[in-house]
Structure formats: C-alpha cells, structure tokens
Amino acid sequence: MDLRQVKRLARALMRLHRLSGWTLEFEDGLDFLGMCDDRKSRQIITLSNQFTEHCDASSLTDVMLHEIAHALVGNRHSHGKVWKAKCREIGASPYA
C-alpha cells in the first residue's frame, strides 16, 4: 500500500472507533509494527514506516485495530484479558 492509502485506512479506523483527539504518526522502526501512546499529553498511534511499505490492507487493518484496542482500554491493560476482549470485540486478532 502506498502511504496515502495507509493514512486513509488508518484514519478511517480511528474515526470509526471514535478516537477523536488522537493523532497518527509514522516512525522508522524495525522492532515494532505499531504503538499506542495514551498519556494525557500525547494520544498517538504510531506505525512503522518499514511495515507500512510492505503491508496489505488486511494486515494494516489488524495492526491498527490492535493499537485501537490499546487506546480504548488504556495501555495499563497491556496484552491482558481486558485488552484481548476488546480486540475480539472490534475485530482484531488478539496477539501480543
């Protein structure tokens, strides 16, 4: 997917799950696909540039929903049962 398509899909998913006030960023990183920062001063979902360069829409959707689940329940739940339940509820694979 090209970057424009990635941004469009990611932002659409953020709107769908009512993450108003959240931003989407991209970073060079080989050790992550996506990250969620839910501190009050920074509400950001970050995607790896390297991942997005080689992903398809299905993979991007799953990673975004993974991060959206973190945003919805808070990072304090890490990859525990509350987060896993939210993943399943919104259609993500609850992998850690």
PAVEX-152755 format. One record per residue (C-alpha): residue number from 1; x, y, z. Coordinates in steps of 0.25 Angstrom, whole numbers, plus 5000, padded with zeros to 4 digits. Each point is the difference from the previous one (the first is absolute). Example, Ala and Ser with C-alpha at 12.3 -4.5 7.8 and 13.67 -1.06 7.14 Angstrom:
<site><vexlum>1</vexlum><xx>5049</xx><yy>4982</yy><zz>5031</zz></site>
<site><vexlum>2</vexlum><xx>5006</xx><yy>5014</yy><zz>4998</zz></site>
This chain:
<site><vexlum>1</vexlum><xx>5000</xx><yy>5000</yy><zz>5000</zz></site>
<site><vexlum>2</vexlum><xx>5005</xx><yy>5014</yy><zz>4997</zz></site>
<site><vexlum>3</vexlum><xx>5001</xx><yy>5010</yy><zz>5012</zz></site>
<site><vexlum>4</vexlum><xx>4987</xx><yy>5007</yy><zz>4996</zz></site>
<site><vexlum>5</vexlum><xx>4992</xx><yy>4988</yy><zz>5000</zz></site>
<site><vexlum>6</vexlum><xx>5006</xx><yy>4996</yy><zz>5013</zz></site>
<site><vexlum>7</vexlum><xx>4996</xx><yy>5013</yy><zz>5006</zz></site>
<site><vexlum>8</vexlum><xx>4986</xx><yy>5000</yy><zz>4995</zz></site>
<site><vexlum>9</vexlum><xx>4997</xx><yy>4986</yy><zz>5005</zz></site>
<site><vexlum>10</vexlum><xx>5007</xx><yy>5003</yy><zz>5014</zz></site>
<site><vexlum>11</vexlum><xx>4993</xx><yy>5013</yy><zz>5002</zz></site>
<site><vexlum>12</vexlum><xx>4986</xx><yy>4993</yy><zz>4996</zz></site>
<site><vexlum>13</vexlum><xx>5002</xx><yy>4990</yy><zz>5010</zz></site>
<site><vexlum>14</vexlum><xx>5004</xx><yy>5010</yy><zz>5011</zz></site>
<site><vexlum>15</vexlum><xx>4987</xx><yy>5008</yy><zz>4996</zz></site>
<site><vexlum>16</vexlum><xx>4991</xx><yy>4987</yy><zz>5000</zz></site>
<site><vexlum>17</vexlum><xx>5005</xx><yy>4997</yy><zz>5014</zz></site>
<site><vexlum>18</vexlum><xx>4998</xx><yy>5015</yy><zz>5005</zz></site>
<site><vexlum>19</vexlum><xx>5015</xx><yy>5003</yy><zz>5003</zz></site>
<site><vexlum>20</vexlum><xx>4998</xx><yy>5015</yy><zz>4998</zz></site>
<site><vexlum>21</vexlum><xx>5012</xx><yy>5008</yy><zz>5005</zz></site>
<site><vexlum>22</vexlum><xx>5009</xx><yy>4988</yy><zz>4997</zz></site>
<site><vexlum>23</vexlum><xx>5011</xx><yy>5002</yy><zz>4989</zz></site>
<site><vexlum>24</vexlum><xx>5006</xx><yy>4991</yy><zz>4990</zz></site>
<site><vexlum>25</vexlum><xx>5015</xx><yy>5000</yy><zz>4999</zz></site>
<site><vexlum>26</vexlum><xx>5011</xx><yy>4992</yy><zz>4992</zz></site>
<site><vexlum>27</vexlum><xx>5014</xx><yy>4996</yy><zz>5005</zz></site>
<site><vexlum>28</vexlum><xx>5012</xx><yy>4992</yy><zz>4995</zz></site>
<site><vexlum>29</vexlum><xx>5000</xx><yy>4988</yy><zz>5009</zz></site>
<site><vexlum>30</vexlum><xx>5003</xx><yy>4985</yy><zz>4997</zz></site>
<site><vexlum>31</vexlum><xx>4996</xx><yy>4996</yy><zz>5014</zz></site>
<site><vexlum>32</vexlum><xx>4985</xx><yy>5003</yy><zz>4999</zz></site>
<site><vexlum>33</vexlum><xx>4988</xx><yy>5000</yy><zz>4991</zz></site>
<site><vexlum>34</vexlum><xx>4992</xx><yy>5010</yy><zz>5008</zz></site>
<site><vexlum>35</vexlum><xx>5000</xx><yy>5007</yy><zz>5013</zz></site>
<site><vexlum>36</vexlum><xx>4990</xx><yy>5007</yy><zz>5009</zz></site>
<site><vexlum>37</vexlum><xx>5003</xx><yy>5012</yy><zz>5009</zz></site>
<site><vexlum>38</vexlum><xx>4988</xx><yy>5003</yy><zz>5009</zz></site>
<site><vexlum>39</vexlum><xx>5006</xx><yy>5010</yy><zz>5009</zz></site>
<site><vexlum>40</vexlum><xx>4991</xx><yy>5012</yy><zz>5002</zz></site>
<site><vexlum>41</vexlum><xx>5010</xx><yy>5010</yy><zz>4994</zz></site>
<site><vexlum>42</vexlum><xx>5002</xx><yy>4990</yy><zz>4988</zz></site>
<site><vexlum>43</vexlum><xx>4990</xx><yy>4991</yy><zz>4994</zz></site>
<site><vexlum>44</vexlum><xx>5007</xx><yy>4995</yy><zz>4988</zz></site>
<site><vexlum>45</vexlum><xx>4999</xx><yy>4987</yy><zz>4991</zz></site>
<site><vexlum>46</vexlum><xx>5014</xx><yy>4998</yy><zz>4993</zz></site>
<site><vexlum>47</vexlum><xx>5002</xx><yy>4991</yy><zz>4989</zz></site>
<site><vexlum>48</vexlum><xx>5014</xx><yy>4994</yy><zz>4995</zz></site>
<site><vexlum>49</vexlum><xx>5003</xx><yy>5006</yy><zz>4986</zz></site>
<site><vexlum>50</vexlum><xx>5007</xx><yy>4987</yy><zz>4997</zz></site>
<site><vexlum>51</vexlum><xx>4987</xx><yy>4992</yy><zz>5003</zz></site>
<site><vexlum>52</vexlum><xx>4991</xx><yy>5009</yy><zz>4992</zz></site>
<site><vexlum>53</vexlum><xx>5009</xx><yy>5000</yy><zz>4988</zz></site>
<site><vexlum>54</vexlum><xx>4998</xx><yy>4985</yy><zz>4999</zz></site>
<site><vexlum>55</vexlum><xx>4986</xx><yy>4997</yy><zz>5006</zz></site>
<site><vexlum>56</vexlum><xx>4987</xx><yy>4997</yy><zz>4993</zz></site>
<site><vexlum>57</vexlum><xx>4986</xx><yy>5006</yy><zz>5005</zz></site>
<site><vexlum>58</vexlum><xx>4997</xx><yy>4988</yy><zz>5008</zz></site>
<site><vexlum>59</vexlum><xx>5013</xx><yy>5000</yy><zz>5008</zz></site>
<site><vexlum>60</vexlum><xx>4999</xx><yy>5015</yy><zz>5002</zz></site>
<site><vexlum>61</vexlum><xx>4986</xx><yy>4999</yy><zz>5005</zz></site>
<site><vexlum>62</vexlum><xx>5004</xx><yy>4990</yy><zz>5010</zz></site>
<site><vexlum>63</vexlum><xx>5011</xx><yy>5008</yy><zz>5005</zz></site>
<site><vexlum>64</vexlum><xx>4992</xx><yy>5012</yy><zz>5001</zz></site>
<site><vexlum>65</vexlum><xx>4989</xx><yy>4993</yy><zz>5008</zz></site>
<site><vexlum>66</vexlum><xx>5010</xx><yy>4994</yy><zz>5009</zz></site>
<site><vexlum>67</vexlum><xx>5005</xx><yy>5014</yy><zz>5003</zz></site>
<site><vexlum>68</vexlum><xx>4986</xx><yy>5006</yy><zz>5001</zz></site>
<site><vexlum>69</vexlum><xx>4996</xx><yy>4989</yy><zz>5010</zz></site>
<site><vexlum>70</vexlum><xx>5012</xx><yy>5006</yy><zz>5009</zz></site>
<site><vexlum>71</vexlum><xx>4995</xx><yy>5014</yy><zz>4998</zz></site>
<site><vexlum>72</vexlum><xx>4986</xx><yy>4996</yy><zz>5004</zz></site>
<site><vexlum>73</vexlum><xx>5003</xx><yy>4992</yy><zz>5013</zz></site>
<site><vexlum>74</vexlum><xx>5013</xx><yy>5007</yy><zz>5003</zz></site>
<site><vexlum>75</vexlum><xx>5015</xx><yy>4995</yy><zz>5000</zz></site>
<site><vexlum>76</vexlum><xx>4999</xx><yy>4996</yy><zz>5015</zz></site>
<site><vexlum>77</vexlum><xx>4993</xx><yy>4987</yy><zz>4995</zz></site>
<site><vexlum>78</vexlum><xx>5012</xx><yy>4997</yy><zz>4991</zz></site>
<site><vexlum>79</vexlum><xx>4996</xx><yy>4987</yy><zz>4993</zz></site>
<site><vexlum>80</vexlum><xx>4992</xx><yy>4994</yy><zz>5011</zz></site>
<site><vexlum>81</vexlum><xx>4986</xx><yy>4995</yy><zz>5000</zz></site>
<site><vexlum>82</vexlum><xx>4993</xx><yy>5014</yy><zz>4999</zz></site>
<site><vexlum>83</vexlum><xx>5008</xx><yy>5004</yy><zz>4988</zz></site>
<site><vexlum>84</vexlum><xx>4998</xx><yy>4986</yy><zz>4994</zz></site>
<site><vexlum>85</vexlum><xx>4985</xx><yy>5001</yy><zz>5002</zz></site>
<site><vexlum>86</vexlum><xx>5000</xx><yy>5014</yy><zz>4993</zz></site>
<site><vexlum>87</vexlum><xx>5008</xx><yy>4995</yy><zz>4988</zz></site>
<site><vexlum>88</vexlum><xx>4990</xx><yy>4989</yy><zz>4998</zz></site>
<site><vexlum>89</vexlum><xx>4988</xx><yy>5010</yy><zz>5002</zz></site>
<site><vexlum>90</vexlum><xx>5005</xx><yy>5009</yy><zz>4989</zz></site>
<site><vexlum>91</vexlum><xx>5005</xx><yy>4989</yy><zz>4990</zz></site>
<site><vexlum>92</vexlum><xx>5015</xx><yy>4999</yy><zz>5003</zz></site>
<site><vexlum>93</vexlum><xx>5009</xx><yy>4988</yy><zz>5002</zz></site>
<site><vexlum>94</vexlum><xx>5004</xx><yy>5001</yy><zz>5015</zz></site>
<site><vexlum>95</vexlum><xx>5014</xx><yy>4996</yy><zz>4998</zz></site>
<site><vexlum>96</vexlum><xx>5011</xx><yy>5007</yy><zz>5009</zz></site>
